[in-house]
Amino acid sequence: MKSMLTFSSLFSSLLFVLIPFGLLLSVNAQGPTGTWPQWRGVERTGVVKGAAWPASLENITEQWSATLAEGYPGPIVSEDKVFTVETKAKKDEIVRAFDRITGKQVWEHSWAGSMKVPFFAAANGSWVRSTPAYDDGKLYVGGIQDVLVCLDADTGKPVWTVDFKKRFKSKAPAFGMVCSPLVIGDHVYIQAGGGFCKLDKKTGATIWRGLDDGGGMYGSAFSSPVLASINGQTQLVVQTRTLLSGVDPETGKALWAKKIEAFRGMNILTPSVLDGKVFTSSYGGGSFMVDLSESKNDKIAPAFEWQSKTEAYMSSPIIIDGHAYMHLRNERMVCLDLKSGETKWTSPKGMGKYMSMARQADKILALTERGQLHLIKASPEKLDIVSSKKVSSQQTWGHISVAGNQVFVRELKGLKSFIWEDVL
């Protein structure tokens, strides 16, 4: 009887300790809603599905942190791990995997890879930029020297590596690889090697290469592609340094293309697709709504439905109910009516140089590069910041990741995990 009571007491104690972790694991086990597998989340739009977010940031608390070398890639979150990349000693790129509950490092893998960006971009550092992608037990990592490395996500062992400069004899990208890989079915799509490439995800073999821009200073795209169905036609929407284009996923041929003005080719945003149209904004060019409903000689004839002087910088917008909530190059935030291009409101200055955003319903979780986290209620009437919290004293240029009740913040020299305790 005594031994039975002892066991019962022990079991109760263990249960008490494990309950919080059990709750967390149950949230994380929601499949796609409990992971952040690629650039801007599951759908590449910043949208987070699953349990409702709390009304404030009051109960968001730090769970664990890890010290890293410099890097800009946003954290990638699988069912049980979180991955990030760094550049160490201006010499090596290192991929690390951490247990997402405990923060304990699971593995790391490195290769020689670094470069120096042009002087006018040096303020933002010469370290790895591309956010990886996780798919079916593999991690696809873009290195700054225009390489793509496929790793086993459980062990960190390399599966294959593609050096695009060697494969295509292309020029080295002046700013390094910035585009984040997109995995669809059996293939990986990425802007690299002075163009847009489709690879076999199991072997890294080239299927096709299109949108040749030559690479170098005014090649090597900053933007990341998205898959969309536009007017009943499946296509990859791609933004190069000069063009916005739709590409046939099977053949790699451009279905349409429209020139987008930008200072020094700074077309950085991920295109936003809605109702047969594509929205984008550029540094030095403005904001553009491209209509794809018309055709000429049996080909899509893209046309500007409207243009605005509003200039984004590096932050892709959040789209809610026909409005774009967007961070600008002048450190303000704006709400644009996507039907007319009208500016509904513009915030005061002071919103930082960069802002990564995730969204659920009418709530936006926004992280500035100053380590300030905002919970914003989306409204075309005004900027409504309902709650704010300082989450880092470092620069936080990596895109925020939200998975289940965890929020991951990539610091310039670190990684932090936060628990949003009211998410059930």
N, C-alpha and C positions, 0 to 999 in steps of 0.2 A: 504494500500500500504506500509506504514511504517512497519507494523508488518510482511508483506511478505518479505520485504528487510532484516529485522532483522533476520528472520528465514533463509533466503538464505545465509546471511553472516555467521551465526552461523554454518550452514551446511557445507559451504566451509571451515571454520576454522577447524571443526571436521574432514573433509575429509583430509585436509592437514596433520593433526596430525596422522590420522590413516593409511595413505597410506603406511608408512614403515612397520607397523604391518600387513597390508593386504598382502603386497608382501611376507613377511615372512611366513604368514599363508598359502599362496598359494603354496609356495615351500614345506612347511611342510606337506601339504595335498596330496602329491604325492604317498601316500601309503607306500609300502616297501622302496622306494627310499628316503622318508623323515623321516625314523625312523632308530633306531639302536637297534633291539629287543633282542640281545643276544651277547654272546662272539664273538668278531671279526666280528660283523655285520650281515646283513641279510642272507648271504650265509656261514657265519663262515669262510670266507677266507680273510676278510679285504677289499673286493671289495665294492666300493661305486658307485651306479648307479645314473642316474639323470642328473641335470644341470652340465655343464662343470666347473671345478675349474679355478680360476684365474691363471695368470702366476706368481704371487708372493704372499707373505704374507703381503705386504705393507698395504693392506686395511682390515686386520683382526683386529677387535677391541673388547675389552671386553664389554659384554652386562650386565652381573650380576655375583655376587659371593655369596657364602654361606659358613659359618664357620661350620666345623664338627669336630668330634673326628677322631682318626686314622682309616685308612682302605685302602685296595688295590683294591677293586672291581671297574671295569670300569663302567662308567655311562651307564644306559639303558634308551633308549629314545622311548616313544610311540608317538602317534599323538599329544598329548597335555601336556605330563608330562615327567620329567626325574627323574630316581630313582637311589639311591645309598645306601650303607650300611657302618656302622662304628662300632667300638668297643669303648665303653665309660667306663673310669675309671677301666679298666681291669675287668669289671664285666658284662656289658650288650652289646648285639648287637642291633643296632637300624637301621631300614629301614626308609628312608625318601623319600617322593615324593614332587617334586617342579613343579610349573607351568613353562613350558619351555620358555615362552616368558618373564614373569616378574621376575622369580626366587622366587616368594613367595611360602613358604612351604604350601602344600596342606594337608598332613597328615604325621604321623609317627607311627611306631609300633615297640615294643621292646620285647626282651625275655632275660633271664639270659643265658649267653654263652660267655666264654672266656677260654683261656688256655695258657700255657707257652710252646713255642717250644724249641727243643734241643739247647744247648749252641752254637753249631757251626752255627746255623741259626738265633740266637738271634739278630744279627745286622740288620736283615730285619724285626724285630718286631713280636710281638705275637698278631696280630689282624686279623680280618676277611679278607679272600683272594678271595673266590669264587665270580665271576661275575654272577649276577642273569640272568634270562630269562623272557621275557614278551611274552605272547601269549593269544589272545582271552579274554582280560580283566582281566587276572590273572598274578601275578608276582610270580616266583618261585625262592626262595632265599636259598642258601646254607650257613649254619652257621658253624663256625670253629669246633664245637663239634660234627661234623658229623650228623647234622640235616638238613632236607629240609622243608622249610615252604612255603606254598602256601597262598598268600594274594590276596584279591580283590584289583585290581589296582586303582579303583576309590575311595575306602574308607579306604584302609589299614587294613580292618578287616580280621582276619585269617580264612581260609577255612579248611585247614588241616595241620598237622605237622607230619613228620616221624623222629623218633630218630633211626637211623640205628644201633647204638650200642645195644639198647634194642631189636630191632626187630630181629637182626641176632646174638645177643650175640657176636659181633665182638669186636676186640681190638680198643681202641681209636686211631685215626690217630695221629702219632707223630708230624706231621706238620700241623694238622688240615685239614678240607676239603678244597681242592684247585680246584678240577674239577668244571667246570661250567655246569649246567644242559642243556640238549638238548631236546627241545619239538618238537615232530613230531606227527601230527594227534591227537589222543586221549591219547598219552602217553608221559612220561618224562623219559629220560635216563640219568643216572649219575653214576660215579664211586664213590661208597661210601659203607660203611658196609663191608669193606674188599673184595670188588668185583665190578662187573658191574651190575647195576640194571635197570629194566624196571618197571615203576609204572603207574597206572591209573592216569591220570592228574586231574580227577574230585574228586577222593577220596584218592589218595595216596596209594592205595592197591598195593601190590607186584604182578607183573605178572610173572617175573622170575628174577633170580640172577645167574650170571655166572662169569667166570674168577676169581675164588676165590684166593685171595692172602693173606688172613689172617689179613690184616690191620697192625697196629703197625708201627715200625720203617721202615721196608722195604716193607710195603704195602702202602695203602692210596695214590692212584695215584695223580700225579701232572698235568697230561695232561687232555684235554677235547676231547670227541669223535666227529666224523663227520659222516654224512650219505653220502654214495656214491654208484654209480653203477660201478662195476669193472668187465669187461669182461661179461657184460650183467646180472650180479648178484647183486641185491641190498643188501648192507651190512653196518654195522656200523664199522668204522675203529677206533680202540681203542688202546691207548698206555698206558700200565701199567708201573710200575716201572722197569720191566724187559723185557716185551714182547710188540711187535707190532702185532696186531691181527685183523682179520675180524670176525664179529659176526653176525649171522642170527638174524634180528630184531624180527622175530616171535617166535623163540624157545630159543634164548639166547646161542645157541651152537657155539663154535668157528669153523669157516670155515677153518681157517689157523692161524698159529702163527709163529713168528720169533723172536728169542732172540736178544735184542738190548743192547749192552754193555754201561754202564754208571757208573760213580763214585757215590757210595752210592745210586744207583737207580735213579739218577737225569735225568730221561726222562721226560722232561717238555713240549716240543713243541706239538702243535696241528699238527697231521699228514697232509701232503699235498698229495692229490690224483690227478694223471694225467695219462691218456692213459694206464690204466691197471697196473699202478705202484704206489708205495707209497714212498714218500720222508720224511725222518726225520733226526734229528741231536741231539746228546746228549752231556751233560757235561761229559768229561772224556772218551768218546767213539769215537766220530767222526761223520761223515755224511754218510748216507746210502740211496741207492736207491734199493728198494725191488721190484723185478719183480714177477708178479703173473700169468704169462701166461702159465706156465707149470703145469702139473698134474701128480700124481703118485697114482696108485690104486684108480682112480676116485676121488682123493682129490687134492685140490690146493697144489702145492709144492712151497712155497715162496723161492726165491733165491736172493742173493745180486747181482745186476747187476754191481754195483761198490761201493767202499767204499773210503772215504777220511778222512784225519786227521783233517779236519776243524771241530771245536767244537762250536756249539751254546751253549747258556746258558739258558735263559728263554724266549727269544723273538721268536715267530713264524714268519716264513719268508713270504715275498710277492713273488708270482710267476707271472712272466710276460714273455711271448714269450719264454718258455723253459729255463728260467733262474730263479734262486732263489736269492733274495736280502735278506741277512740275517745278523743279529747282532750276534757278537761272544762273548765268555766269556772273551776274552782279550781286550774288549772295542774297537774293530774295526768292520767294516762292510765289507762284502764280496759279490761278485757276483759269483755264481756257474753255470756252464753249466750243466743242468740236464741230458743231453744226455750222457755226458762223465764223469762228476764229476770234470772236469777241473776248476780250479780257474781262473776266467777272470781278476779280480782285487781284491786287498785288500786295504782298506783305512788306513791312518795313525791312530795311537792310539788317543783316545780322544773323542770317540763317546758315552761315558757314560757306565754305568753298565747294563742298560736296555733300550730297545727301542720298543715302540708299534707303529705299522704301519697300515695305511689305504691306499687304492690305487684306482685311477681312471685312466683308459687308461695307459699312460706311466708316470704318476705322482704318487709319493709316499709321503704321509704326515707322518712324523716320529717324535714322541715325546720321548725324552730321559728322564731318571729319574731325570735329573737336571733341568727340566722345560724348556728345549730348544726345540723349534719346528722347524723342517726343511721341506722344500719342495724340493724334489729330483726328477730329471728327470732320469728315469730308462734307463740305457745304459750298455751294456756288455763291453764297451770300457773303462769307467772310472766312479768314483763317481762324480756325477754332482749335487752339492747342489746349486740350483738356488736362494734360498731365505731362511732366517732364522730369528727367532724372539724369544726372551725370553718371555715366557707366565706365568711363575711362579717362585717365589723365594723359594718354598718348593720342596720337593721330589715329583715326579709324576710317581709312579709305576703303577697306574691304567691304563688300556688300553684306548687309545684315542677313542672317539666316534664322528662320523661325520653324521649329519642328515640334509638334505636340505642345507641351508646356515649357519647352526650352527655347531660349533665345541665345544665339551664338554671335559674339562680337570679335572680329579679327582686328586686333590692335597692330600698330606698325611693327612692334616687337613682341607680340604675344597673342594669345587666344583665351577668351573668357566664355564660360557658360553661365547663363542665368536661368533660374526657374521662375516662371510666372505662376505663383502658387494658387491663384484662383481659377486656373484653367483645369477643368475636370472632364 
